[in-house]
Amino acid sequence: MADHYQVLGVNREASAEEIKRAYRKLARELHPDINPAEGDRFKEVTAAYEVLSDPQKRQMYDLGGDPFSSGGFNSAAGFGFGDIVDAFFGGGQRGPRPRSRRGQDALIRIQVSLEDAAFGTSRELNVDTAVRCTVCSGAGTAKDASIVDCSMCHGRGEIQSVQKSFIGQVMTTRQCPQCQGFGTLNPHPCAECAGDGRVRTRSTITVNIPAGVEGGTRIQMTGQGEVGPGGGPNGDLYVEIIEIAHPIFQRNGDQLHATLTLPMTAAALGATLELETLDGSNSVNIKPGTQSGQTVILRNQGMPRLRSSGRGDLIVHLEVETPSDLTAAQIELLNQLAVLRNEEKPAAAFDEHSSGFLGKIKDAFTGR
């Protein structure tokens, strides 16, 4: 018998995908509808693919066993412990498994800016996925061909055998090795999809991103995943959001935080400043005597709440900037201010209730 790997033109380390591609290529060339003179070779190629595409059969074949033998390597030797367990506890499959199955779910990650996360957007995505084969409409069979009952298990998908063991005769049930448990065979598979009922292609879909999403949010798109084998229903597509860091605003749930640096004079005298927020320009009133670390809260200028109404706040953290490049005239003016405020020689003393690092250490010992 010819070597299955040589028949398909692949090496023994070939992956499942490489084996499938090799079979599809040969099936297109040798299919009886296309090349009637190569019918015997087409059957040989199909038989080789049936063995090498099934992990259990391939392993048995690689080890020198007969992949279509119901007893495997030790059928002549008799009975194993696993057979006894199956006999007592009903192990193994029951009934044929369907050829048509639900497709796999898929996950795609996309990057979204803070602005798009705040107000929502739509995005066109190119996805590589499995779709129903248009040649066979998902049936997996060649034109005018059909699925037939397995001659070994007669459509049951399993075979039974009676063997002798030290406890007497035991009946065991095993998946049919000829049909792999389907109960049916596909003697003339579709040349386009190699009997799978689906082919891979690239398609474009539109995903709507709702307002208020954040990093880690997953949007479920029902029925947008891969079509199942044998024309089975589609799985779902999940789109996971990766939020791009913003250069100005830091997000914490539905709140936004930003830092505003003030000139010393504006902090001392107060001012009205125009700030660019996600919603456009906003006026911010700075009270006279503002200190570093204080905050101004802009209500409802934060992020929308996903699947809820309302918005969070924008919290502006204020930092007072001390000038370092004073001119002689400016120094003179500040000296005059220091005299007027009796601050020519400021007193050096720690703040007893400081909330800084030393204050926190003190509070830890005093229990405040």
N, C-alpha and C positions, 0 to 999 in steps of 0.2 A: 504494500500500500504506500502511496506517495506521501512524503512528509508534508504535513499541513502547512508548516511555515513556508516551505518552498512553493507550495501551490499558490499561496497568497503573495509570495515575493517579499516576505518580511523576515527579520531575524528573530531569534528566540527571546530577546529582551524587549521586543516591540510592545508599546503601550496599547491599551484597549482602543484608544482613539486612532492610533496608527493602523491597527488591524481593521478597524471599521472603514477607514478611508481606503485602504487597499482593496477591501472587498467591494466597496461601492464602485471603485474604478473598474475592476474586472467585471462586475455584474453588468455595468453599462455596455461593455465591449462584447460580452459573451451571451447576453440574454437571448433566449430563443426567438423572441419577437424581432430582435435586431440582427442576430447572426444564427440562423437555424442550424448551420453545420457544426456549431460548437456546443450543442446541447449536452453532450457527455462531460465536457470540460466545465460547463456552467454548474452541473450537478456536483462535480468534484470541488469546485470553488465554494459552493454553498455548504457542502458537508464540512469542509475545512473551517469555514467561518462559524458554523454552528458549534464546533468544538472549542475553537480559540476565543470566541466571544463570551463563553460561559466560564467564570473563574474556576469552578469545581471541575468541570470537564477538562479545562486546560491543564490544571494541576495534575490530574490523573494521567493525562496524555503525556505530559513532560516527564512523569515518573515511570512511564512505560506501561501503564495500565490501559484497559479498554474503557473509554469514557461512556460507552453505551451498555456496559455490563451492569446488571442490577446488583451484582455482588461485589463490584469493585475488584480489589486485589485479592481479597480473602473469601470470595464466594465459595471456593472449593473447601476452604478450611472450616467454614461453618459460621458460628454465631459469636457475636461480641457483646460486651457488657451494655453498650448503648442500645442494642436491640432488645435486651431484657427490660431496660428502663422504659423504652417506647411501648413495649407490650403491656406493662403494668400501668403506666401513667398516660397513655394515649399520645405519645410524642409524634411529631411529624405533621405534615399538612393534611387537611381534610378537604377534598373536593378540588376541582381545577381553579387555578388563579386566573383572574381576568387579564386578557391582553390589553384592554383599554384601562388606563390608570391615570390618576390626576397628575398633572405636571408639577415640577418643582417650583417652590417660591424663589424669588430672586431679590437681591439687595444691591442698591446703588447708593453711593454717597455723593452728595453735591455740596459745594461751598456756596454760602449765602451771605451777602453783606448785611450789616446791621439795619440799613435803611429798608432793604427788601424784607427782612425779618419783621420789621416794625409795621410795614404797610401791606405786606403780601405781594406776590407776583406770580407769574407763570413762567415755566421754563420748558424748552424743547430738549428732549433727551434722545440720543441715539443709543439703542440697546441691541446687543447681539443676543438673540434668543432663538428658541425652537418654535416653529410654526407648523401648522398642518400641511402635509404634502399635498400640493395641488394636483399632482398626477393621479394619485390613488385616493384622494379625499380623506386621507388618514387611515384607510383600511389596511395599508401595507402590502397589498397584493398587486400582481401585475394585471394588465387589462384582460378582462374576461376570465380571470382566475378567481379562486375563492379559498377560504380556509377549510381544511378537512379535519375530520376526527383522527386522533392519533391511533395508529394500528396496534400499538403496544398496550396502552391503558384503556383504549376504547372510549376516550373522552372524559375519563374520570380524573386525569391529572396525577394519579397515584397508582402504584402497583402494590399488590400484597403477595407475601410469600410465607410459607410454613417451613420452619427449620427446627431441627432437634437441638436441644440444649440439655444441661444437667438437670433442668427442672421439667423436662418433657418437651412436647411440641409447642412452639410459640408462633403465632401469626404476627407478622410485622407489616407495617405500611410505610412505603417510601415514595418520595416524589418521582414521577416517571422520568427516567433519564433521556428518553427520546424527545419528549415535548417540553421538558423542563417544568412540568407541572401545569402547563396551560390546558392540557387535554386536547389541544388541536395543533395542527402543523400548517405551515405556510410553504407549500412546495414551490410556488412561483412568486417570490417576493418582488415588490415594486423595484425597478432598477434605479429609480430616482432617490428613494429613501432607504433602500436596502431592507425593506420590510418593517421599518420602525414606525411608519405612518407620519413622520415629521422630518423636517429639514431645518437646518440653521440658516438664519438670515439676519440682516440688520434692519431694524425698523425705527421709526421716529414716533415718540409719544409725547404728549403734553402733560406736565404735572403742575397742578395749582398749589401754590405754597400759601397757606393762610397767614393772616397777620398774627403776630405773637409767637411764632415758632422760635425755638432756641436750639442750641447745639445738643444733639442727641435725640431730638424729636424724630419719630419715624412716621411717615405718611404711607398708609396702606392703600394700594391701588388694586382693588379686587379684580381678579381675572386678567391681569396684565403680565403675569409671569409666563413661564414656558408652557406650551401645550403638552399634554400628556402623551405617552406612548400609545399607539393604536388609536389615535384621534381622541384621547381622553380629555377631560376638561382642563382648562388652564389653571396654573397656580396663581399666586398673588405676587405683586411687585411691591417691595418696600423701599421707600426713598428716605434715607437718613440725612438729616441736616447737619452740616458742619458750619458753624458761624464764624465768619472772618472777624478777627480783632479790629476794632475801630481805633483810629489814631487819637480821638478826643474822648469819646464816651466809653466808660466801662459799665458792663451790664451785671446786675445782680437780680435775677428773676425779672420782675416787671419794673424795677427801679434802674435808673441810669445815674451814673456819677461822673462828674467832670471837675477839673481844677481850674480856677481862675486866679491869675496873678494880678494883684493891684499895686499901683504906685503908692508909696507911703502917703503922699498928699491926698489921693482919692480916698484911702482908708481913713485918714484923719478927718477930712472935711465932708466926706460923703459924695456920692456921685450917682448918676443914672447911666447905665451902660447898655449897649445893644449887643445881644449875644445871638449867634446862629445856632439854633437847635434843630432837631430832626423836622420840626414843623415850620421852620423859617426863622425870621428875626423876632426876638423877644426882648422886652425892656426889663432890666434887672436894677432894682434900687439898692444901692450900697449905703447903709446907715453911717453917719459920722461916728468915728471912733471904732470902726471895725477892726478886729484883731485876726491874726492868722489862726486858722483852725475853725473859724466860724463857718456856718453854712447858710446858703439861701436856697429855699425849696420852691421849685416851680411846679405847681400842682398840675397833674394830668399831662405832663410833658415827657413822661417816660414811655415804657413799652406797653402795647395792648396786652390784655390777658387772653391767652389762648382758650378758645371755647367758652368765653365768658365776656361780660361787658366791662367797660371802664378801662382806665390806663393807670399805670404807676406814675411816680413822680421823677422829676429830674432834680438831683441834689447837687448844688454847686458848692464846692469846697474852696474857701477863700485863702489865699496866701498873700501876705503883705511883703512887698519887695523893698528892701533897704538899698538906697542908691549908693554906688561905690565910686562913681566918676564925677564928683562934685567940682564945680568951678570955684574960684576964690570968692566970687560974689555970693554963690549959694552957701558956701561954708560960713560966710559972715552972717547971712540971714539965719542960718540954723543956730549959730552961736547966740544971736539975739533972742531967738525963740527959747533957747535953753536958759538964758538969764531970766526971761519973763516967767518961765515955769519953774524957776529955782532948781534947775537940773544941771547946773554947771559941774557939780560933783555928785553924781547919783549915788545913793546909798547902796552898798553891796550886801544883800541879804537873800537867803533862800526863801522861797514861798513855802510857808508851813503846810499849805493844802495843795501843793503842786500835784497835778495829775500826770506828771512826766515819769520817767523811769525811777528816779529816787523817791518820788512820792508813792509810787506803787510798792516799792520795797518797804517804805515806812508803814503803809497801810497793811501790808502782809504781817508785820510784827505786832501792830497795835490792834489788829482785828477790825479795822474800819471797812 
